[in-house]
Amino acid sequence: MKKFIAILTIIICATLAAHCADLTIKSDKQTFRTNENKGKFEGNVQVQIDDIHVKSPYAEATVDPNKGQLDEATFFNKPYAYQIKSGKKSELKSNILKVSLLNKVITASGDAQTIITTLKKPTVIITSDEQEYNTKTNIMTATGGTIINYDDIKSYSDKAIAKVNSNSDLERMELIGNAKITQGTNTLMADKFVYTTANELAISEGNAYTDLTSEKGDRIQVWSNYQQYDKKNNIIMASGNVRVHYKDYIASGPKATVLPDKKTKQLNQVVFTGRSKIIEQARSIEADKITMFMDPKDFYAEGNVYTSIRNIKDINEKGK
């Protein structure tokens, strides 16, 4: 789970963004129609906007009649754009690529894919139906079947939004709609996933689900309406219809906090607050507070404790 956060700090490099000043256009053929405020470029089209390079078989450009400036350039037939900056190469491929020079927005439509390469090795691959890079707001938005690959981490969502600061450092990352993150045997799912770097908090909102496997191979599953992961302290806080499964324990309650062992730093304790319930085989215990331990496996119930044990005879008969 900690390793997943690394993808959020690297994904912002995908932005092929720059404060454009210089523009050069090369092609086999160029046609300008002043009455339409439009230019056409055919054959080996190559455009350079500061450190951004775009290549395409065909492109069209429009001029803002009021300002007399090149407004938007549209590249067709699977254009290719790239930028080399700070030792990283960012590549963008799509069916159509639009560059708004006045608004400083780059939009890739149709099978859009961004690849970040560091030391000649792809480190991040972002695939979606459409990707937009806004250099004024420093926001990257990917929509439609968004898949992000980083090393052994993979995320899926309907939409992804990354907000960066003026130094190109990540401030906020969102995965929206059917968000799912996998790393090995670990899985996180929610309607919406948000990560902010200032406090290093990862928040899962709506149908939140966390499935983690410990170093010993033990599995803990947490369902709730809302979950918050504190990366600094390795703590998970869940609220709203919380349910936790661990081996033969099934525990539920309004709120729960999953805490690490002080020595190993591995998640090892679940504290339920509010009227909660834990089921272990034939026993069912309700209490105002329940503390569950994974290693050694045990639990404690406090406050108005009520225990119910199912009829052993009935259990045996059902098992026949």
N, C-alpha and C positions, 0 to 999 in steps of 0.2 A: 504493500500500500504506500509506503514511503517513496518507493522508486517511481510510482506513478506520477508523483508531483514533479519529477524531473521533466516530464513531457511538457508540462505547462510552462516551464521556464525556457524551453527551447523552441516551442512552436511559434513564438512571435517572430523568429528569424524568417518565417515564411513570407513575410510582407515584402513584396517587390515595390517598396515605396521610397519616394525621394521628393525633395522639394525642387521640382523641375525648373530648369533655367534654360539649358541649351537643347536644341532639337535638330537632328539631322535625318534626312530621308534619302535612301538610295533604292533604285529599282530599275528594271529594264525599260519600263515605259511609265511616264507620268502625264496625266491630263488634268488641267484645271478649267473649271467652268465658273467664271466670276458671277454670272447671273444666277447660278444655283448655290454659290458659296460652297462649292464642293470640289474635291480633288480625288482622282483615282490613281492607284499605283499598282502596276502589274509586273509580275516576274521578279523573283529574287528580292522581294521587298525587305529592306533592312532599315530599322529605325533605332536611333539612339537618343534617349532622353536622360541626360546626365549619365549615371552609371547603369541605367536600365537599357537592355538591348532586346529588340523584338524582331523576329524573322517570320515571314509569311509569304505565300504565293501571291496573295492579292489583298489590297487594303483600300479603304476609302476614308477621307477626312473631310470634316466640315469646318467652316470658318464662321465665327460669331460676327454677323454683319455690323453690330453696334460697336464692338471693340476692335474689329479688324484683326482678331487673333485666331489662331488655330484652336478650335474648340474641342473636337472629339475625333479620335482616329479609331476605326474599326478594322480589325484584321480577320480574314476569313480563311477557311480551308486548313484547319488545325495549325494555328500559329504557335510559336514557341518564344517565350520570354525568359530572360535570365538576368541575374544581378550577382556580382561578386563583391562582397563587402566583409571586412574584418575576418578574412580567412575562410569565409563560408560562401558557398554558391547556392543561390536560390533559383530554382527553375519552375516555370509555370507553363502547363500545356492545357489546351482546351480546343473545342470546335470553333469558337468565336471569342475574340478578345477585344474589349473596348477600353480605350484609354481616354479619360476626360482630363484634358490638360488644364482647363480652367478650374475644375472642381477638385483636381488631384485625386481622382478615383480610377482604379483599374478593376474591370469586371471580366471574369472568365466564365463563359457559359458553355454547357454541354461537355460532359466527361472531363471536368476540370480536375487537374492534379498538380499539386505543389510538391517538389522534392527539395529537401535541404541536404546538402552534401558538405561534410567536414573532413578534410584530409582525404579527399577522394572516396569517402565512404558515406552512403546515404544514411542519415540519422533520423530524419522525419519524412514521412510520406502522408500527405493529406489528399484524400479523394472525395469529391462531392459533385453534385450536378452543377453548382455555381459557386464561385468564390469572388469576393469583393474586398479590395484593399483601399481604405480611405486614409490618405496621408495627412489630412487636416485634423481628423479626430484620432488618428493612430489606432484605428479599429479594423480588424480583419474578420469578415463574416463568411462562413461556409454554409451552404444550405442544400438540402436534398440528399438523403442517403450518405451523410458525412462519416467517413472512416479515417481515423488517425492511427498511424503505425509509428511506434518508437521503440526500437529494440524488441523486447518480448512483450511490450505493452500494446494493447489495441483498444480503441474506443469507437463506439458506434453512437450516432445520434441523428435526429432530423436536422439539427442546426448546431453550429459551433460559433462562438464569438470570443475573440481575444482583444483585450484593451491593453495598450502599452503606453509608457510615458515617453517623454522627449528623448530619453537616452536609450529607447528601444528595449527597456526592461518591462517584463510582464507585470501588470497591475491586477488584472482580473481575467478569468477564463470561465466561459459558460458552455455547457453541453445541454441543449434543450430538446425535449421530445424523445421519449424512448431511449434515454441515455444509458449506455452500458459500457463498463470498463473491465477488461480482463487482463490478468497477468498470471500466467501459469494456472494454478488451481484457484486463484483468488478472483472474485467477481464482485463488482459494485453495479447496482442498477437503481434508477430513479426517473421520475418525469423530467427532473431538472437537476443538473449538477453545477455548482459554482465554487470556484477557488479564488481566493484573494491572497496576494503575497505579503501584504503589510502585516497581517496577523497569522499567516500560514494556516488558514482555516479552509477546509473542504466541506461544503454543505450539499446534502442530498435532500431534495424536496419532492414530496409526492410519491407514494408507493416505493419508499426507499428500502433497499435490500442489500445487505453486505454478507458475503460468504467468504470466510477466511480459513486457511489451513495453517496450523502451527508448524514449527520446525519438526515436531514429533509426529506430524501427520494427523493430529486431531483437528476436527472441523467445527467451527462455530458459525451459526447463521443468525442474523439479526434482521427482523422486519419491523418497520414503523412508518409513520407518516412523514417523519423528519429525522435526519441524522446529521451530526456535525462531527467531523474528524479534526482534532487538534494535533497537527503534525509535530509541533515542538515537543509535546508531552505524550504523544502516542495514546490519546484518549478518544473514545467514541461516545458521544452523547446522543441518545435516541429518545424521542417523545412521540406520543400519539399512537395508541394501540400497539405497543411494543411487544414483540414476541421473539424469544431467543431459544434456539435449539442447540444443545450440546450433548452428544452421546445419548443417554436415555433421559436427560433432563429436557423438559418442555416448560419454559417459564414465560409469564406474561404480566403486563402491568402498564400503567400510564406513562412511566418514565424509567429509563435505565441508563447507567453509565458503565461502559466497559473500560477497565483500568489495567495497566501493565504491572507486572511484577517489578518491584523496586530494584532487584538485582539483575534479572535476565532482560528486563525491558520488554518482554513478550506479554501480549494480552493474556491475563490470567484470572481476572475477577470481574463479576457483573453485579452491580448494586441496583436493585429495583426499589423505587420509592413510590409511595402511594399504595393503595390497596392492590396487592399483587398475589400471584399464584404460581406455584411450581408443582409439576407432576413428575414423579419418578416411579415408573412401573405401577404398582397398585396404590401408592400413596399420593394424596393430593393435599397440599398445604397452602393455606391462605394467610397473609399477614400484612401489616402496614409497611414492613420493610423486609426484603429478602436479599441476602448476599450469597452469591454462587461462586465457587472456586473451581478452576479447571485442574490445577496441579498443586497439591493433591485434590482429587475430585471430592467436593463436599459442599454443603450449603447450610446457612443459618437463617432462621425466621424470627422476627421480632415484632411485638405490638399486636395484640388481639389475634393471637395465632389460633388457627382452626385447622385441624387435621382430619382427613377422611380417608379411610382404607376400604377399598372395595372387597367384597366377599371373596375369599380365596377359593371357596368351592365353586362359585360361579365362574371365576377366572379359569379354573382347571377344566370345567365342563365345556367352556367356549373353546378351549385349546384342543379338545379331542376331535 
